[in-house]
Amino acid sequence: MSCSDLEKNIYGFYEIKNKPSIEELSDYYRKKYYQSGEGKYNVGGGYSKEEIDFFLNKVEQKYQSVLNKNSNLSNGNKLFLDIGAGEGWALRYFSSKGWDCLGMDFSDHGCLVNNPEQLSSLLVGDIYTNIQGLMTKGKKFDVILLDNVLEHVIDPYEMLENIRGVISDDGLLIVEVPNDFSITQKQLLDEEYVSREYWVAPPDHLSYFNKEGLEALAVDVGWSVETTFTAYPIDFNLFNESTNFVENSNVGKGCHHARVAIENMLHSISVEKTIKLYESMADLGIGREIIMILSSRH
């Protein structure tokens, strides 16, 4: 699939023209994505200590960012909801900070393999149905994480709108999505460092966000943007033919391990300065991810 199969919507980001049905998408994730080892999950486990540190460091950066925006969240008896909890790293981190945690996912497989102690906090099944169930019960959460989920859902507007029904009055939502059709990707394609739009990946990704488009969508739903940052620009590897993992998948593992080492190093120097660095990168439009912290306050 190429750009011709996509269309830019009113918010300024791309989405595929012919989306699957809810039933088709649910079946796809249940049977393939979480169980077969495809996608981002290492369902066989076996992460190195450095990789585990990396996963937890990235959660800590999100955690510190929300505390920077609302210091009251450092007090006890706070509720955390992880929509798309995956392998359970965010549940593990927030639990270690004394938060009352709940996770949601289509499957418990990633969490079972990597953080089985978090299974008691995991609600398995259709995310939309489970969010509606929380709304019916009147549950409200102080921090909600939507990490690499919004690009997968059929209706991102509806997802963000539903989340407003389960967040506390002064709560914060953390949204992380890939940074697609970015300045970096355009340069790589224009200068023929890559031969294709490698970031276009349906049916896994149905929407392709940029910073401005995600912000426009969030504001239209009724959220306020508190801050935006990014993460290591792994796409920079593609400018070097020796580390171009798109054209030569054999070098991908080395690029991943280099990213892990560099991000862990930056984090060890200063969490706050690393966050500021990634805020500046987000302003430039670079970085492979967009991490946006939203509030329901106006």
C-alpha positions, -999 to +999 in steps of 0.1 A: +000+000+000+012+035-008+002+071-003-024+067-031-044+044-007-044+071+020-062+104+023-054+134+044-083+142+068-096+175+081-070+174+110-040+172+086-029+136+091-033+106+068-056+076+072-064+047+050-094+050+027-110+016+032-108+007+069-116-028+081-147-035+102-145-036+140-150-074+138-122-079+113-098-057+133-106-074+166-101-108+150-068-097+135-053-086+168-065-116+187-052-142+163-021-126+149-006-096+164-003-105+201+000-143+198+023-150+169+053-128+179+047-102+152+046-065+159+064-049+187+061-076+213+088-101+221+063-127+231+090-152+238+105-130+265+143-130+267+149-093+269+183-082+281+187-061+312+196-031+291+163-035+271+142-038+303+159-007+317+151+010+284+114+001+286+111+013+322+132+045+315+107+054+287+078+050+312+097+071+338+100+099+313+063+099+308+057+097+345+080+126+352+064+147+325+029+143+340+043+152+375+058+183+359+023+193+347+004+183+378+025+179+410-006+167+429-002+134+411+028+126+433+004+122+462-009+087+471-041+069+462-039+077+425-054+056+397-036+046+365-052+031+334-031+017+306-052+012+275-032-013+253-010-025+282+009-049+260+038-065+279+029-046+311+059-024+315+039+007+324+018-013+348+050-025+364+064+010+367+033+027+381+027-001+405+062+003+418+053+039+426+023+028+446-004+036+421-036+015+418-033+002+383-056-012+356-045-024+322-065-033+291-055-053+261-069-077+235-047-105+249-028-112+281+000-130+263+026-103+263+020-095+299+020-132+309+055-137+294+072-105+305+054-092+336+031-120+349+028-103+383+007-076+366-019-101+352-042-094+382-044-058+370-052-067+334-086-066+318-086-087+286-111-082+258-124-055+235-111-021+246-141-001+235-164-025+255-142-023+285-140+015+285-178+017+283-180-007+312-158+016+333-179+046+323-210+028+334-194+021+368-184+058+371-147+049+373-123+079+369-085+077+365-058+103+373-035+092+345-043+073+314-018+060+290-026+053+253+007+040+240+009+031+203-029+024+202-045+054+185-029+046+151-045+011+152-081+021+160-108+027+133-120+059+148-094+079+168-119+107+175-142+082+192-114+067+212-103+101+226-139+111+233-146+079+252-114+084+273-128+118+285-155+098+302-131+079+324-106+106+334-106+126+366-112+164+365-075+172+369-063+140+352-038+137+323-038+115+292-005+104+276-009+096+239+020+081+220+019+074+183+044+070+155+056+103+138+046+096+102+051+114+069+077+134+089+104+158+077+129+130+081+109+105+062+103+129+034+140+137+031+149+100+031+124+093+003+132+124-018+169+117-016+163+080-023+179+067+008+148+045+010+129+030-018+094+030-003+071+046+023+082+020+049+061+035+076+028+027+058+017-005+074-020-015+072-039-031+087-018-026+118-017+012+113-049+028+101-039+065+109-006+082+103-002+111+127+020+142+128+023+166+157+000+192+143-026+167+132-027+149+165-030+182+183-059+194+160-078+161+166-073+163+204-084+199+206-115+192+185-124+164+209-121+188+238-086+181+252-060+207+260-023+201+250+000+204+280+033+193+263+047+173+234+080+154+232+094+126+212+121+099+215+153+089+198+152+095+160+161+060+149+152+070+113+186+088+113+202+054+108+186+053+073+209+081+060+239+057+063+239+027+040+257+006+066+228+011+091+199+014+067+175-012+083+148-005+057+169-016+027+189-042+047+169-058+075+200-076+088+212-044+104+180-037+123+190-055+155+222-035+157+202-002+152+178-013+180+206-021+204+224+012+196+191+031+203+188+013+236+223+021+247+220+058+237+186+064+253+197+047+285+228+069+286+208+101+281+184+090+308+212+083+332+226+118+328+194+135+335+157+126+331+146+162+331+173+173+305+164+143+283+127+153+284+137+188+274+159+175+246+130+155+233+106+184+236+130+204+213+131+175+188+093+174+187+093+212+179+116+204+150+093+176+138+119+149+142+119+117+163+102+084+155+073+089+180+050+117+191+043+117+229+016+142+238+002+149+273-034+161+273-057+174+300-095+178+300-091+212+317-098+244+297 
